[in-house]
Amino acid sequence: MSEYIFYPGCSMESSAKAYYDSLMVIAKPLGITLKEIDDWNCCGATEYVGMNLIPAYSLIARNLALAAKMKNGTDTVVAPCSACYLNLAKADYYMSERPSLGEKVNQALEAGGLHYEAGSLDIRHLLDVIINDIGLDVLKEKVVKPLKGLRVAPYLGCMVPRPDYYHRWSDAEHPIELVEVLKAIGAEVIDYPLATSCCGGHMTQIGPETAYELIRRLISSADRYQADIMVTVCPMCQMNLDAYQGETNRYFGTNYQMPIVFFTQLIGLALGFSPKELGFGTEITSTKRALARIGVEIPEPVEEGGPRRKKDEGLPMPPRLIKNAKGKSLHHHVEEAES
């Protein structure tokens, strides 16, 4: 068994619960042991770094300091979320490259009795661990139900392969890692040229017209190449392409029905686990038709609208009036985005 320090990130408890559930299911047969960081906090996503560097990096580095206290035969921190992975790696790198920044961050950490020595941990994404530690050969050996006949668009997103601080990936623009994993479990991987293009991030909240165009480009490209399903490694990407696909369709007058799932879910299917165990049926754009192509029947959704339905508590978000491509007004209801 390979043991790792595990940083789940906020979205694994909410919008990306299918990612968490499927990871927990496949971890044991792949020989992965995950020790969750005790008392971890949000990585700050992207906004904090844009506002004030010291509080932002202190927020991130607190997780690294807590992880460093857990070192016991392993110094590798695994983050499945792309934003979390990037933030943790960025904080570690810049605290080392910019000693004055590292000193100020550690001054802030001292208030909580913590300290982090930059470079003392190995920060890695889950995809990196599966392909480089577990290995494609082991993954292939574990496959009992190859996904033959399922055409998959491998969407890595923009945050994992760049900036590549520690030279983890085969290429910044066209990395092959996700493609290799999907091929190893028997899927038919399409040539998808937008694999590392941006999904829009939080633009769905502050500039929906821009976000919808970015989402449209990604989904229309997968559709044009006749993909049955899109696979991602990032909770933000999955949420944007899934939760805002309907809004994008209304804005452009299109009718895309492209399922968006996590790569761990497809690995789980290939390893013989049930769709319910892997979180299928909780997505907004149904995977029913796509998975029927390989003889997999998914459970009916637990509740209308999936797990990203607005909570009852809290203040309601007002509708935002925007115009679609034909100039007609549409009311855009901002959905709660947890990442």
RAJOWO-V394551 format. One record per residue. N is the residue number from 1. PHI is phi in radians with two decimals (999 if undefined). OMEGA is omega in degrees with one decimal (none if undefined). D_FIRST is the distance of its C-alpha to the first C-alpha in Angstrom with 2 decimals. Layout:
n->N phi->PHI omega->OMEGA d_first->D_FIRST
n->N phi->PHI omega->OMEGA d_first->D_FIRST
This chain:
n->1 phi->999 omega->176.3 d_first->0.00
n->2 phi->-1.75 omega->-174.9 d_first->3.80
n->3 phi->-1.81 omega->-178.8 d_first->6.36
n->4 phi->-2.39 omega->170.4 d_first->9.82
n->5 phi->-1.44 omega->-169.1 d_first->13.28
n->6 phi->-1.97 omega->172.7 d_first->14.70
n->7 phi->-1.93 omega->-175.0 d_first->18.37
n->8 phi->-1.32 omega->-175.6 d_first->19.48
n->9 phi->1.42 omega->-171.8 d_first->23.16
n->10 phi->-1.08 omega->-172.2 d_first->26.20
n->11 phi->-1.17 omega->-179.4 d_first->26.34
n->12 phi->-1.17 omega->178.5 d_first->23.10
n->13 phi->-1.69 omega->-174.8 d_first->25.10
n->14 phi->-2.42 omega->-172.8 d_first->28.15
n->15 phi->-1.15 omega->-177.5 d_first->29.02
n->16 phi->-1.94 omega->-178.7 d_first->25.49
n->17 phi->-1.08 omega->176.9 d_first->24.19
n->18 phi->-1.11 omega->176.9 d_first->23.46
n->19 phi->-1.14 omega->-179.9 d_first->21.06
n->20 phi->-1.09 omega->-177.4 d_first->19.22
n->21 phi->-1.06 omega->-178.4 d_first->19.38
n->22 phi->-1.20 omega->176.2 d_first->18.17
n->23 phi->-1.12 omega->179.9 d_first->15.20
n->24 phi->-1.08 omega->-179.2 d_first->14.19
n->25 phi->-1.23 omega->-175.3 d_first->14.81
n->26 phi->-1.49 omega->-175.3 d_first->12.83
n->27 phi->-1.03 omega->-175.4 d_first->9.69
n->28 phi->-1.10 omega->-179.7 d_first->8.39
n->29 phi->-1.12 omega->177.9 d_first->9.51
n->30 phi->-1.55 omega->177.2 d_first->8.19
n->31 phi->1.34 omega->-178.5 d_first->4.48
n->32 phi->-1.89 omega->174.0 d_first->5.70
n->33 phi->-1.94 omega->-176.4 d_first->6.49
n->34 phi->-2.01 omega->177.3 d_first->10.11
n->35 phi->-1.86 omega->-175.1 d_first->12.49
n->36 phi->-1.18 omega->177.7 d_first->15.94
n->37 phi->-1.11 omega->-179.8 d_first->18.64
n->38 phi->-1.30 omega->175.8 d_first->21.20
n->39 phi->1.14 omega->177.7 d_first->24.70
n->40 phi->-1.12 omega->178.4 d_first->23.98
n->41 phi->-2.24 omega->179.8 d_first->27.04
n->42 phi->-0.98 omega->179.5 d_first->28.17
n->43 phi->-1.40 omega->178.9 d_first->27.82
n->44 phi->1.60 omega->-178.5 d_first->31.47
n->45 phi->0.89 omega->-175.6 d_first->31.00
n->46 phi->-2.00 omega->-170.2 d_first->33.84
n->47 phi->-1.19 omega->-174.6 d_first->36.99
n->48 phi->-1.06 omega->-178.5 d_first->36.44
n->49 phi->-1.10 omega->179.8 d_first->36.16
n->50 phi->-1.34 omega->-176.0 d_first->39.41
n->51 phi->-1.78 omega->-177.0 d_first->41.25
n->52 phi->-2.77 omega->-172.1 d_first->40.47
n->53 phi->-1.13 omega->-173.9 d_first->37.94
n->54 phi->-1.13 omega->176.1 d_first->37.62
n->55 phi->-1.05 omega->-178.7 d_first->36.90
n->56 phi->-1.11 omega->-178.6 d_first->34.61
n->57 phi->-1.24 omega->175.7 d_first->32.44
n->58 phi->-1.18 omega->177.6 d_first->32.60
n->59 phi->-1.06 omega->-179.8 d_first->31.24
n->60 phi->-1.22 omega->-174.7 d_first->28.29
n->61 phi->-1.16 omega->175.6 d_first->27.77
n->62 phi->-1.01 omega->177.4 d_first->27.67
n->63 phi->-1.12 omega->179.0 d_first->24.20
n->64 phi->-1.17 omega->178.8 d_first->23.17
n->65 phi->-1.13 omega->177.8 d_first->24.78
n->66 phi->-1.15 omega->179.0 d_first->22.96
n->67 phi->-1.14 omega->-178.9 d_first->19.57
n->68 phi->-1.10 omega->178.2 d_first->20.60
n->69 phi->-1.22 omega->-178.3 d_first->21.27
n->70 phi->-1.61 omega->-176.8 d_first->17.65
n->71 phi->-1.00 omega->179.6 d_first->16.40
n->72 phi->-2.70 omega->-175.7 d_first->14.56
n->73 phi->1.64 omega->175.6 d_first->12.42
n->74 phi->-2.40 omega->176.5 d_first->11.96
n->75 phi->-2.18 omega->-177.9 d_first->15.06
n->76 phi->-1.73 omega->175.2 d_first->14.00
n->77 phi->-1.78 omega->179.8 d_first->15.60
n->78 phi->-1.84 omega->177.0 d_first->14.92
n->79 phi->-2.17 omega->178.1 d_first->18.07
n->80 phi->-1.28 omega->-177.8 d_first->18.51
n->81 phi->-1.40 omega->-177.1 d_first->22.28
n->82 phi->-1.13 omega->179.4 d_first->24.20
n->83 phi->-1.14 omega->178.6 d_first->26.79
n->84 phi->-1.11 omega->178.9 d_first->24.35
n->85 phi->-1.01 omega->-178.1 d_first->22.44
n->86 phi->-1.11 omega->-179.2 d_first->25.84
n->87 phi->-1.14 omega->178.7 d_first->27.23
n->88 phi->-1.11 omega->179.5 d_first->24.42
n->89 phi->-1.15 omega->-179.9 d_first->24.48
n->90 phi->-1.11 omega->-179.8 d_first->28.27
n->91 phi->-1.09 omega->179.2 d_first->28.65
n->92 phi->-1.07 omega->-176.8 d_first->26.48
n->93 phi->-1.19 omega->-175.0 d_first->28.41
n->94 phi->-1.31 omega->174.4 d_first->31.85
n->95 phi->-1.15 omega->177.4 d_first->31.55
n->96 phi->-1.43 omega->-177.5 d_first->30.96
n->97 phi->-1.28 omega->-178.2 d_first->33.59
n->98 phi->-2.16 omega->-175.8 d_first->36.15
n->99 phi->-0.94 omega->180.0 d_first->36.35
n->100 phi->-1.14 omega->176.1 d_first->39.05
n->101 phi->-1.15 omega->179.3 d_first->36.85
n->102 phi->-1.04 omega->179.8 d_first->34.00
n->103 phi->-1.14 omega->-179.3 d_first->36.57
n->104 phi->-1.18 omega->178.1 d_first->37.98
n->105 phi->-1.11 omega->179.9 d_first->34.65
n->106 phi->-1.20 omega->173.1 d_first->33.74
n->107 phi->-1.12 omega->177.5 d_first->37.21
n->108 phi->-1.19 omega->-179.4 d_first->36.44
n->109 phi->-1.17 omega->-179.8 d_first->33.09
n->110 phi->-1.03 omega->179.2 d_first->34.95
n->111 phi->-1.08 omega->177.8 d_first->36.74
n->112 phi->-1.86 omega->178.8 d_first->33.55
n->113 phi->1.25 omega->-176.6 d_first->32.65
n->114 phi->-2.10 omega->176.8 d_first->29.95
n->115 phi->-2.70 omega->176.8 d_first->29.58
n->116 phi->-2.26 omega->176.7 d_first->27.37
n->117 phi->-1.58 omega->-176.4 d_first->27.32
n->118 phi->-0.98 omega->179.3 d_first->27.12
n->119 phi->1.56 omega->-177.9 d_first->24.61
n->120 phi->-1.46 omega->178.0 d_first->22.33
n->121 phi->-2.11 omega->176.5 d_first->19.58
n->122 phi->-1.83 omega->-175.3 d_first->18.04
n->123 phi->-1.65 omega->-174.9 d_first->18.94
n->124 phi->-2.43 omega->174.8 d_first->17.40
n->125 phi->-1.47 omega->-179.5 d_first->17.94
n->126 phi->-1.00 omega->179.9 d_first->15.40
n->127 phi->-1.04 omega->178.1 d_first->17.03
n->128 phi->-1.04 omega->-179.4 d_first->16.56
n->129 phi->-1.12 omega->-177.7 d_first->12.78
n->130 phi->-1.11 omega->-175.0 d_first->12.64
n->131 phi->-1.44 omega->-174.3 d_first->15.19
n->132 phi->-1.78 omega->177.6 d_first->14.48
n->133 phi->-1.74 omega->179.2 d_first->10.75
n->134 phi->-1.25 omega->174.5 d_first->9.61
n->135 phi->1.64 omega->-178.9 d_first->13.12
n->136 phi->-1.15 omega->-179.1 d_first->16.03
n->137 phi->-1.12 omega->178.4 d_first->15.83
n->138 phi->-1.14 omega->179.3 d_first->12.53
n->139 phi->-1.04 omega->179.2 d_first->14.05
n->140 phi->-1.07 omega->-179.8 d_first->17.26
n->141 phi->-1.10 omega->-177.1 d_first->15.90
n->142 phi->-1.45 omega->-176.9 d_first->14.71
n->143 phi->-1.24 omega->177.2 d_first->18.16
n->144 phi->-2.04 omega->179.5 d_first->20.51
n->145 phi->-2.42 omega->-179.0 d_first->23.18
n->146 phi->-1.01 omega->-176.7 d_first->23.99
n->147 phi->-1.53 omega->-177.7 d_first->25.94
n->148 phi->-1.12 omega->179.4 d_first->28.86
n->149 phi->1.73 omega->178.5 d_first->32.03
n->150 phi->-1.65 omega->-179.7 d_first->30.61
n->151 phi->-1.54 omega->-171.5 d_first->32.01
n->152 phi->-2.06 omega->172.3 d_first->29.80
n->153 phi->-1.68 omega->-177.8 d_first->30.84
n->154 phi->-1.46 omega->-177.6 d_first->27.93
n->155 phi->-1.89 omega->-176.3 d_first->28.84
n->156 phi->-1.45 omega->-175.8 d_first->26.78
n->157 phi->1.49 omega->-171.2 d_first->29.32
n->158 phi->-1.59 omega->-170.8 d_first->30.84
n->159 phi->-1.58 omega->-176.7 d_first->28.60
n->160 phi->-1.31 omega->-173.4 d_first->25.33
n->161 phi->-1.46 omega->-179.2 d_first->26.74
n->162 phi->-2.68 omega->-5.6 d_first->29.53
n->163 phi->-1.24 omega->-176.4 d_first->30.19
n->164 phi->-1.63 omega->-173.6 d_first->27.33
n->165 phi->-1.06 omega->-173.0 d_first->27.30
n->166 phi->-1.99 omega->175.8 d_first->24.49
n->167 phi->0.96 omega->-179.0 d_first->25.16
n->168 phi->-1.43 omega->-164.1 d_first->22.01
n->169 phi->-1.87 omega->-176.1 d_first->23.85
n->170 phi->-1.15 omega->-178.3 d_first->25.79
n->171 phi->-2.83 omega->-177.3 d_first->28.97
n->172 phi->-1.25 omega->-176.6 d_first->30.27
n->173 phi->-1.73 omega->-176.8 d_first->32.49
n->174 phi->-2.32 omega->178.8 d_first->30.97
n->175 phi->-1.18 omega->-174.7 d_first->27.21
n->176 phi->-1.82 omega->-170.2 d_first->25.65
n->177 phi->-1.02 omega->-179.5 d_first->22.00
n->178 phi->-1.14 omega->177.5 d_first->22.54
n->179 phi->-1.04 omega->-178.4 d_first->24.86
n->180 phi->-1.13 omega->178.7 d_first->22.38
n->181 phi->-1.12 omega->-178.7 d_first->19.76
n->182 phi->-1.15 omega->176.4 d_first->22.62
n->183 phi->-1.17 omega->-178.8 d_first->23.94
n->184 phi->-1.12 omega->179.5 d_first->20.66
n->185 phi->-1.72 omega->169.8 d_first->20.88
n->186 phi->1.60 omega->-179.3 d_first->24.52
n->187 phi->-1.30 omega->174.6 d_first->26.46
n->188 phi->-1.63 omega->-174.6 d_first->29.74
n->189 phi->-1.56 omega->-179.4 d_first->29.45
n->190 phi->-1.40 omega->173.4 d_first->32.87
n->191 phi->-1.33 omega->-174.0 d_first->34.27
n->192 phi->-2.05 omega->-172.3 d_first->34.04
n->193 phi->-1.21 omega->-177.6 d_first->35.87
n->194 phi->-1.77 omega->-174.0 d_first->35.25
n->195 phi->-1.03 omega->-178.9 d_first->31.44
n->196 phi->-2.03 omega->176.7 d_first->31.52
n->197 phi->-1.39 omega->-175.4 d_first->34.72
n->198 phi->-1.33 omega->177.7 d_first->34.97
n->199 phi->-1.55 omega->-179.7 d_first->35.00
n->200 phi->1.88 omega->179.3 d_first->37.39
n->201 phi->0.93 omega->-178.3 d_first->35.12
n->202 phi->-1.51 omega->177.3 d_first->37.36
n->203 phi->-1.10 omega->176.6 d_first->40.49
n->204 phi->-1.07 omega->-178.7 d_first->40.65
n->205 phi->-1.64 omega->-172.6 d_first->41.91
n->206 phi->-1.95 omega->179.2 d_first->44.19
n->207 phi->-2.68 omega->-172.3 d_first->45.31
n->208 phi->-1.00 omega->-179.5 d_first->44.71
n->209 phi->-1.06 omega->177.6 d_first->46.93
n->210 phi->-1.13 omega->-179.4 d_first->44.80
n->211 phi->-1.07 omega->-178.3 d_first->41.56
n->212 phi->-1.08 omega->178.8 d_first->42.95
n->213 phi->-1.15 omega->178.4 d_first->43.90
n->214 phi->-1.13 omega->178.5 d_first->40.43
n->215 phi->-1.15 omega->179.5 d_first->38.88
n->216 phi->-1.03 omega->-179.2 d_first->41.59
n->217 phi->-1.02 omega->-177.2 d_first->40.93
n->218 phi->-1.17 omega->-176.8 d_first->37.24
n->219 phi->-1.26 omega->-179.3 d_first->37.83
n->220 phi->-1.13 omega->178.0 d_first->40.99
n->221 phi->-1.16 omega->177.8 d_first->39.34
n->222 phi->-1.11 omega->179.2 d_first->36.59
n->223 phi->-1.16 omega->-179.1 d_first->39.38
n->224 phi->-1.13 omega->178.8 d_first->41.55
n->225 phi->-1.56 omega->173.8 d_first->38.89
n->226 phi->1.08 omega->174.5 d_first->38.62
n->227 phi->-1.30 omega->174.0 d_first->35.06
n->228 phi->-1.48 omega->-171.7 d_first->34.21
n->229 phi->-2.77 omega->174.0 d_first->31.64
n->230 phi->-1.89 omega->-178.2 d_first->30.31
n->231 phi->-2.14 omega->-179.2 d_first->26.65
n->232 phi->-2.28 omega->178.5 d_first->25.65
n->233 phi->-2.06 omega->-170.8 d_first->22.81
n->234 phi->-2.26 omega->178.5 d_first->25.09
n->235 phi->-1.04 omega->179.1 d_first->26.35
n->236 phi->-1.12 omega->178.6 d_first->29.74
n->237 phi->-1.08 omega->-179.0 d_first->30.24
n->238 phi->-1.07 omega->-178.1 d_first->29.38
n->239 phi->-1.15 omega->-179.1 d_first->31.71
n->240 phi->-1.09 omega->-176.1 d_first->34.54
n->241 phi->-1.27 omega->-179.4 d_first->34.59
n->242 phi->-1.56 omega->-174.2 d_first->34.25
n->243 phi->-1.19 omega->-176.9 d_first->36.20
n->244 phi->-1.84 omega->178.3 d_first->38.93
n->245 phi->-1.15 omega->178.4 d_first->39.36
n->246 phi->-1.13 omega->178.4 d_first->42.21
n->247 phi->-1.11 omega->178.8 d_first->43.90
n->248 phi->-1.11 omega->177.0 d_first->43.65
n->249 phi->-1.05 omega->180.0 d_first->45.22
n->250 phi->-1.16 omega->-177.7 d_first->48.05
n->251 phi->-1.17 omega->-176.3 d_first->48.67
n->252 phi->-1.74 omega->-177.5 d_first->48.98
n->253 phi->1.25 omega->179.9 d_first->50.29
n->254 phi->-1.77 omega->-178.9 d_first->47.39
n->255 phi->-2.51 omega->178.5 d_first->45.47
n->256 phi->-1.23 omega->177.2 d_first->41.92
n->257 phi->-2.32 omega->-174.7 d_first->39.44
n->258 phi->-1.71 omega->178.4 d_first->36.21
n->259 phi->-1.18 omega->179.8 d_first->32.99
n->260 phi->-2.18 omega->-177.9 d_first->30.39
n->261 phi->-2.28 omega->178.9 d_first->26.75
n->262 phi->-1.58 omega->-176.8 d_first->23.29
n->263 phi->-1.11 omega->177.5 d_first->21.18
n->264 phi->-1.16 omega->177.9 d_first->18.31
n->265 phi->-1.18 omega->178.8 d_first->20.97
n->266 phi->-1.22 omega->175.0 d_first->21.82
n->267 phi->-1.03 omega->180.0 d_first->18.27
n->268 phi->-1.05 omega->176.9 d_first->18.12
n->269 phi->-1.07 omega->-178.9 d_first->21.44
n->270 phi->-1.14 omega->178.8 d_first->20.43
n->271 phi->-1.46 omega->173.5 d_first->17.45
n->272 phi->1.69 omega->179.4 d_first->20.13
n->273 phi->-1.45 omega->-176.6 d_first->20.00
n->274 phi->-1.35 omega->177.7 d_first->23.39
n->275 phi->-0.98 omega->-179.0 d_first->25.14
n->276 phi->-1.12 omega->178.5 d_first->25.68
n->277 phi->-1.07 omega->-173.2 d_first->22.02
n->278 phi->-1.67 omega->176.3 d_first->21.54
n->279 phi->1.53 omega->175.8 d_first->24.58
n->280 phi->-1.19 omega->-177.8 d_first->27.09
n->281 phi->1.76 omega->177.7 d_first->30.61
n->282 phi->-1.71 omega->179.0 d_first->30.34
n->283 phi->-1.27 omega->-179.3 d_first->31.31
n->284 phi->-1.45 omega->175.2 d_first->35.00
n->285 phi->-1.49 omega->-169.7 d_first->35.70
n->286 phi->-1.05 omega->175.1 d_first->34.85
n->287 phi->-1.65 omega->-172.4 d_first->32.39
n->288 phi->-0.95 omega->-176.8 d_first->34.26
n->289 phi->-1.18 omega->-178.4 d_first->36.34
n->290 phi->-1.13 omega->-176.4 d_first->33.66
n->291 phi->-1.32 omega->175.2 d_first->31.12
n->292 phi->-1.09 omega->179.2 d_first->33.98
n->293 phi->-1.12 omega->179.1 d_first->34.19
n->294 phi->-2.00 omega->174.6 d_first->31.03
n->295 phi->1.30 omega->179.4 d_first->31.95
n->296 phi->-1.86 omega->178.5 d_first->29.86
n->297 phi->-1.83 omega->-176.6 d_first->31.81
n->298 phi->-1.64 omega->178.5 d_first->30.75
n->299 phi->-1.25 omega->175.6 d_first->31.77
n->300 phi->-1.20 omega->179.1 d_first->34.82
n->301 phi->-0.96 omega->-179.4 d_first->34.40
n->302 phi->-1.17 omega->179.6 d_first->34.12
n->303 phi->-2.58 omega->-178.1 d_first->36.88
n->304 phi->-1.06 omega->177.5 d_first->39.25
n->305 phi->1.57 omega->176.2 d_first->38.10
n->306 phi->1.31 omega->-172.1 d_first->34.38
n->307 phi->-1.31 omega->-176.3 d_first->32.36
n->308 phi->-1.64 omega->177.6 d_first->34.13
n->309 phi->-1.08 omega->-179.6 d_first->37.45
n->310 phi->-1.06 omega->175.0 d_first->39.32
n->311 phi->-1.27 omega->-179.4 d_first->39.04
n->312 phi->-1.25 omega->-177.6 d_first->42.30
n->313 phi->-1.42 omega->177.1 d_first->42.46
n->314 phi->1.60 omega->-179.4 d_first->43.44
n->315 phi->-1.34 omega->178.4 d_first->46.21
n->316 phi->-1.25 omega->176.3 d_first->46.68
n->317 phi->-1.47 omega->-179.9 d_first->46.34
n->318 phi->-1.24 omega->176.9 d_first->49.70
n->319 phi->-1.22 omega->177.7 d_first->50.08
n->320 phi->-1.88 omega->-177.7 d_first->50.39
n->321 phi->-1.50 omega->177.8 d_first->53.19
n->322 phi->-2.30 omega->179.3 d_first->52.38
n->323 phi->-2.07 omega->178.6 d_first->53.90
n->324 phi->-1.48 omega->-175.3 d_first->52.46
n->325 phi->-1.08 omega->-178.8 d_first->53.18
n->326 phi->-1.69 omega->176.9 d_first->56.51
n->327 phi->1.51 omega->179.5 d_first->57.69
n->328 phi->-1.51 omega->-177.4 d_first->57.33
n->329 phi->-1.32 omega->176.9 d_first->56.07
n->330 phi->-2.32 omega->173.7 d_first->52.82
n->331 phi->-1.58 omega->-179.2 d_first->51.48
n->332 phi->-1.78 omega->177.3 d_first->47.94
n->333 phi->-1.62 omega->-177.6 d_first->46.10
n->334 phi->-1.22 omega->178.5 d_first->43.27
n->335 phi->-1.57 omega->-179.5 d_first->40.15
n->336 phi->-1.13 omega->-178.5 d_first->37.86
n->337 phi->-1.95 omega->179.9 d_first->35.13
n->338 phi->-1.88 omega->177.9 d_first->32.04
n->339 phi->-2.66 omega->none d_first->29.73
